[in-house]
Protein backbone atom coordinates (compact mmCIF):
# COMPACT_ATOMS: atom_id res chain seq x y z
CA UNK A 1 0.00 0.00 0.00
CA UNK A 2 2.78 2.33 -0.82
CA UNK A 3 4.03 4.35 -3.70
CA UNK A 4 7.28 2.95 -5.01
CA UNK A 5 9.91 5.70 -4.80
CA UNK A 6 11.66 6.82 -7.99
CA UNK A 7 9.69 4.41 -10.17
CA UNK A 8 10.96 4.84 -13.74
CA UNK A 9 8.85 6.97 -16.05
CA UNK A 10 9.83 4.71 -18.94
CA UNK A 11 8.05 1.77 -17.29
CA UNK A 12 5.00 3.88 -16.50
CA UNK A 13 4.92 4.96 -20.15
CA UNK A 14 5.27 1.38 -21.39
CA UNK A 15 2.34 0.22 -19.28
CA UNK A 16 0.14 3.18 -20.23
CA UNK A 17 0.97 2.81 -23.93
CA UNK A 18 0.12 -0.89 -23.94
CA UNK A 19 -3.25 -0.18 -22.34
CA UNK A 20 -4.00 2.75 -24.66
CA UNK A 21 -3.43 0.45 -27.67
CA UNK A 22 -5.67 -2.28 -26.27
CA UNK A 23 -8.94 -2.71 -28.13
CA UNK A 24 -11.94 -2.20 -25.87
CA UNK A 25 -13.84 -4.94 -27.74
CA UNK A 26 -12.03 -7.96 -26.35
CA UNK A 27 -11.36 -10.39 -29.19
CA UNK A 28 -9.80 -13.85 -29.33
CA UNK A 29 -6.09 -13.49 -28.63
CA UNK A 30 -6.48 -10.37 -26.48
CA UNK A 31 -6.66 -12.37 -23.24
CA UNK A 32 -3.37 -14.13 -23.94
CA UNK A 33 -1.79 -10.83 -24.96
CA UNK A 34 -2.99 -9.26 -21.68
CA UNK A 35 -1.47 -12.09 -19.64
CA UNK A 36 1.81 -12.16 -21.59
CA UNK A 37 2.30 -8.39 -21.51
CA UNK A 38 1.76 -8.23 -17.76
CA UNK A 39 3.98 -11.25 -17.04
CA UNK A 40 6.83 -9.66 -19.01
CA UNK A 41 6.13 -6.27 -17.48
CA UNK A 42 6.22 -7.77 -13.98
CA UNK A 43 9.61 -9.36 -14.69
CA UNK A 44 11.07 -6.10 -15.94
CA UNK A 45 9.61 -4.00 -13.13
CA UNK A 46 10.53 -6.44 -10.38
CA UNK A 47 14.10 -6.68 -11.69
CA UNK A 48 14.32 -2.88 -11.36
CA UNK A 49 12.60 -3.03 -7.93
CA UNK A 50 15.06 -5.61 -6.64
CA UNK A 51 18.05 -3.62 -7.91
CA UNK A 52 16.85 -0.70 -5.77
CA UNK A 53 17.08 -2.86 -2.64
CA UNK A 54 13.39 -2.32 -1.87
CA UNK A 55 11.37 -4.60 0.41
CA UNK A 56 10.40 -7.68 -1.62
CA UNK A 57 7.59 -8.59 0.80
CA UNK A 58 5.70 -5.45 -0.28
CA UNK A 59 5.22 -6.82 -3.79
CA UNK A 60 4.41 -10.45 -3.00
CA UNK A 61 1.29 -11.85 -4.68
CA UNK A 62 -1.95 -11.90 -2.78
CA UNK A 63 -3.33 -15.38 -2.13
CA UNK A 64 -6.82 -14.15 -3.10
CA UNK A 65 -8.64 -10.87 -3.59
CA UNK A 66 -8.36 -9.23 -0.14
CA UNK A 67 -11.41 -9.16 2.11
CA UNK A 68 -11.12 -5.36 2.39
CA UNK A 69 -11.71 -5.03 -1.35
CA UNK A 70 -14.66 -7.42 -1.17
CA UNK A 71 -16.21 -5.19 1.51
CA UNK A 72 -16.24 -2.22 -0.90
CA UNK A 73 -19.84 -1.16 -1.70
CA UNK A 74 -19.19 -1.82 -5.41
CA UNK A 75 -18.20 -5.45 -4.91
CA UNK A 76 -21.12 -7.56 -6.06
CA UNK A 77 -22.14 -11.16 -6.61
CA UNK A 78 -20.94 -11.13 -10.24
CA UNK A 79 -17.44 -10.15 -9.17
CA UNK A 80 -17.48 -12.75 -6.41
CA UNK A 81 -18.65 -15.41 -8.87
CA UNK A 82 -15.85 -14.41 -11.24
CA UNK A 83 -13.23 -14.77 -8.53
CA UNK A 84 -14.77 -18.06 -7.37
CA UNK A 85 -14.63 -19.50 -10.88
CA UNK A 86 -10.93 -18.70 -11.15
CA UNK A 87 -10.03 -19.71 -7.60
CA UNK A 88 -11.99 -22.97 -7.51
CA UNK A 89 -12.56 -24.01 -11.11
CA UNK A 90 -9.56 -22.96 -13.19
CA UNK A 91 -9.93 -26.09 -15.31
CA UNK A 92 -13.17 -24.61 -16.69
CA UNK A 93 -11.00 -22.31 -18.83
CA UNK A 94 -10.08 -24.05 -22.08
CA UNK A 95 -7.08 -21.80 -22.70
CA UNK A 96 -4.92 -19.02 -21.33
CA UNK A 97 -6.62 -16.66 -23.77
CA UNK A 98 -10.01 -17.56 -22.32
CA UNK A 99 -8.75 -16.84 -18.79
CA UNK A 100 -7.32 -13.48 -19.84
CA UNK A 101 -10.48 -12.48 -21.69
CA UNK A 102 -12.56 -13.53 -18.68
CA UNK A 103 -10.50 -11.32 -16.38
CA UNK A 104 -11.15 -8.39 -18.70
CA UNK A 105 -14.81 -8.98 -19.59
CA UNK A 106 -16.00 -10.00 -16.11
CA UNK A 107 -14.73 -6.62 -14.82
CA UNK A 108 -12.77 -8.44 -12.08
CA UNK A 109 -9.42 -7.02 -13.19
CA UNK A 110 -10.62 -3.41 -13.30
CA UNK A 111 -12.80 -3.65 -10.19
CA UNK A 112 -9.87 -4.80 -8.04
CA UNK A 113 -7.82 -1.83 -9.28
CA UNK A 114 -10.59 0.72 -8.70
CA UNK A 115 -11.94 -0.64 -5.41
CA UNK A 116 -8.45 -1.34 -4.08
CA UNK A 117 -7.41 2.25 -4.78
CA UNK A 118 -10.42 3.44 -2.79
CA UNK A 119 -10.14 0.96 0.09
CA UNK A 120 -6.39 1.39 0.58
CA UNK A 121 -6.29 5.14 -0.16
CA UNK A 122 -3.85 4.55 -3.02
CA UNK A 123 -5.07 6.51 -6.07
CA UNK A 124 -2.14 5.30 -8.19
CA UNK A 125 -3.46 1.74 -8.11
CA UNK A 126 -6.73 2.81 -9.73
CA UNK A 127 -5.21 4.70 -12.67
CA UNK A 128 -3.62 2.98 -15.68
CA UNK A 129 -0.83 5.59 -16.10
CA UNK A 130 0.31 5.35 -12.48
CA UNK A 131 -0.73 1.85 -11.31
CA UNK A 132 2.73 0.26 -11.66
CA UNK A 133 4.23 2.61 -9.08
CA UNK A 134 1.89 1.14 -6.45
CA UNK A 135 2.93 -1.99 -4.60
CA UNK A 136 -0.72 -3.10 -4.89
CA UNK A 137 -0.23 -3.46 -8.65
CA UNK A 138 2.31 -6.25 -8.01
CA UNK A 139 0.21 -7.92 -5.32
CA UNK A 140 -2.72 -8.08 -7.76
CA UNK A 141 -0.93 -8.85 -11.01
CA UNK A 142 1.27 -11.47 -9.39
CA UNK A 143 -1.91 -13.19 -8.14
CA UNK A 144 -3.25 -13.10 -11.71
CA UNK A 145 0.06 -14.52 -12.93
CA UNK A 146 -0.14 -17.25 -10.27
CA UNK A 147 -3.61 -18.18 -11.53
CA UNK A 148 -2.28 -18.27 -15.09
CA UNK A 149 0.69 -20.46 -14.12
CA UNK A 150 -1.68 -22.88 -12.40
CA UNK A 151 -3.92 -23.00 -15.48
CA UNK A 152 -0.86 -23.69 -17.63
CA UNK A 153 0.07 -26.56 -15.29
CA UNK A 154 -3.47 -27.96 -15.47
CA UNK A 155 -3.50 -27.77 -19.29
CA UNK A 156 -0.08 -29.47 -19.55
CA UNK A 157 -1.22 -32.28 -17.26
CA UNK A 158 -4.41 -32.81 -19.29
CA UNK A 159 -2.42 -32.83 -22.54
CA UNK A 160 0.04 -35.41 -21.14
CA UNK A 161 -2.83 -37.64 -20.03
CA UNK A 162 -4.47 -37.34 -23.45
CA UNK A 163 -1.23 -38.27 -25.23
CA UNK A 164 -0.66 -41.22 -22.87
CA UNK A 165 -3.96 -42.85 -23.84
Secondary structure, DSSP 8 states (H G I E B T S, - for coil): --B-TT--HHHHHHHHHHHHTS-SS--TTHHHHHHHHHHHHHHHHHHHHHHTT--GGGG---SSS-HHHHTSTT--HHHHHHHHHHHH-GGG-SSHHHHHHHHHHTSHHHHHHHHHHHHTT-GGGGSTTTGGGBHHHHHHHHHHHHHHHHHHHHHHHHHHHHHH-
